[in-house]
């Protein structure tokens, strides 16, 4: 959350001369409501099912840069679909998250005690991100352009 996946994903796609797609945007478009609203109205389990379908469809249809929501890797089937692909995990520590988002925006999983909840989410998810990642790129203290270049370098990709 707040790591810059949309910004970096867009930059990466432009530099590679390929398309960009974000599964969070796909979900909002398909459902006609914001992700936070889905969480509140339907619960996390229902959202995760929607997210799983959105990721599966995007992976089947899209060949460019694909940004996934932070919880997409919680699903074992999604992790299996990502296995062997070029996956970049954009990492960030809690202090950087506070600087970037203030942890006060509409994030349903951070509603109470956001710093503590962010740390707990990362402790629970980090190994899953690392499991599917072919490259880990730290974003702390870096501009989106620097992160994009680091991702290109880590994946050994050449610009278009």
C-alpha positions in Angstrom: 0.0 0.0 0.0 1.4 3.3 -1.1 4.5 1.7 -2.5 4.1 3.3 -5.9 3.0 0.3 -7.9 0.7 2.4 -10.2 3.3 5.1 -10.8 6.2 2.8 -11.3 4.1 0.4 -13.3 3.1 3.1 -15.7 6.7 4.4 -16.0 8.0 0.9 -16.6 5.4 0.2 -19.3 6.2 3.5 -21.1 10.0 2.9 -20.9 9.5 -0.6 -22.3 7.0 0.5 -24.9 4.3 -1.9 -23.7 0.8 -1.6 -22.2 0.0 -1.1 -18.5 -2.9 -2.5 -16.5 -3.8 -2.4 -12.8 -6.1 -5.0 -11.4 -7.4 -2.6 -8.7 -8.6 -0.4 -11.5 -10.1 -3.4 -13.2 -12.0 -4.3 -10.1 -13.4 -0.7 -9.6 -14.5 -0.6 -13.2 -16.2 -4.0 -13.1 -17.9 -3.5 -9.7 -18.8 0.1 -10.2 -17.5 1.0 -6.7 -14.3 1.7 -4.8 -12.4 -1.2 -3.2 -12.9 0.3 0.3 -16.7 0.2 -0.4 -16.5 -3.5 -1.4 -14.7 -4.3 1.8 -17.2 -2.5 3.9 -20.3 -3.8 2.1 -19.2 -7.4 1.3 -16.2 -8.1 3.5 -12.7 -9.1 2.8 -13.4 -12.7 1.7 -15.8 -11.5 -1.0 -13.3 -8.9 -2.2 -10.5 -11.5 -2.3 -12.6 -13.7 -4.6 -13.3 -10.7 -6.9 -9.6 -9.9 -6.9 -8.6 -13.5 -7.7 -10.8 -13.4 -10.8 -9.5 -10.0 -11.8 -5.9 -11.2 -11.6 -6.5 -14.4 -13.4 -8.3 -12.5 -16.2 -5.6 -9.9 -16.5 -2.8 -12.4 -16.6 -4.6 -14.3 -19.4 -5.4 -11.2 -21.4 -2.6 -8.7 -20.8 1.0 -9.1 -21.9 2.4 -5.8 -20.6 3.1 -4.5 -17.1 0.5 -5.6 -14.7 0.1 -4.0 -11.2 -1.6 -6.1 -8.5 -3.2 -5.1 -5.3 -1.1 -5.7 -2.2 -3.3 -8.7 -1.0 -3.4 -10.5 -4.4 -0.6 -12.8 -3.4 -2.5 -14.1 -0.4 -4.2 -16.6 -2.8 -2.2 -19.7 -3.5 -3.7 -20.0 -7.0 -2.6 -16.5 -7.8 0.9 -17.2 -6.5 1.0 -20.3 -8.8 -0.1 -18.2 -11.8 2.7 -15.7 -11.0 5.4 -18.4 -10.5 8.1 -18.2 -13.1 7.0 -14.8 -14.4 8.8 -11.5 -14.2 7.5 -10.3 -10.9 8.9 -7.2 -9.1 8.2 -6.8 -5.4 8.4 -3.1 -4.5 9.4 -3.1 -0.9 9.0 -0.2 1.6 9.4 0.2 5.4 6.7 1.6 7.6 8.4 5.0 8.0 8.4 5.5 4.2 4.7 4.4 4.1 3.9 7.1 6.7 5.7 9.7 4.6 4.0 8.7 1.4 0.4 8.1 2.5 0.3 9.3 6.1 -1.5 6.0 6.6 -4.7 8.0 6.9 -6.2 7.4 3.5 -9.1 5.1 2.8 -7.4 1.8 3.4 -9.8 -0.7 4.9 -7.1 -2.9 6.4 -5.5 0.0 8.2 -8.6 1.5 9.9 -7.4 1.2 13.5 -3.8 1.8 14.6 -2.5 2.0 11.0 1.3 1.8 11.9 0.8 -1.4 13.9 -1.6 -2.9 11.3 0.8 -2.0 8.4 3.6 -3.8 10.2 1.5 -6.8 10.9 0.3 -7.0 7.3 3.9 -6.8 6.0 5.1 -9.5 8.4 2.3 -11.8 7.2 2.8 -11.0 3.5 6.5 -10.3 3.0 7.5 -14.0 2.6 4.7 -14.4 0.0 5.9 -11.4 -2.0 9.4 -12.8 -1.9 8.1 -16.2 -2.9 6.7 -14.9 -6.2 9.2 -12.2 -6.9 12.0 -12.5 -9.4 13.3 -9.2 -8.2 12.9 -7.1 -5.1 13.3 -3.4 -5.4 13.5 -1.1 -2.4 11.5 2.1 -2.9 12.5 3.9 0.3 14.0 7.4 -0.4 13.9 6.9 -4.2 12.0 8.7 -6.9 9.6 6.8 -9.1 12.2 7.2 -11.9 14.9 5.7 -9.7 12.7 2.8 -8.7 11.7 2.2 -12.4 15.4 2.1 -13.4 16.2 -0.3 -10.5 13.4 -2.6 -11.7 14.6 -2.5 -15.3 18.2 -3.3 -14.1 17.0 -6.1 -11.7 15.0 -7.8 -14.5 17.7 -7.1 -17.0 15.3 -5.5 -19.4 16.2 -3.0 -22.2 14.1 0.0 -22.9 12.2 0.2 -26.2 
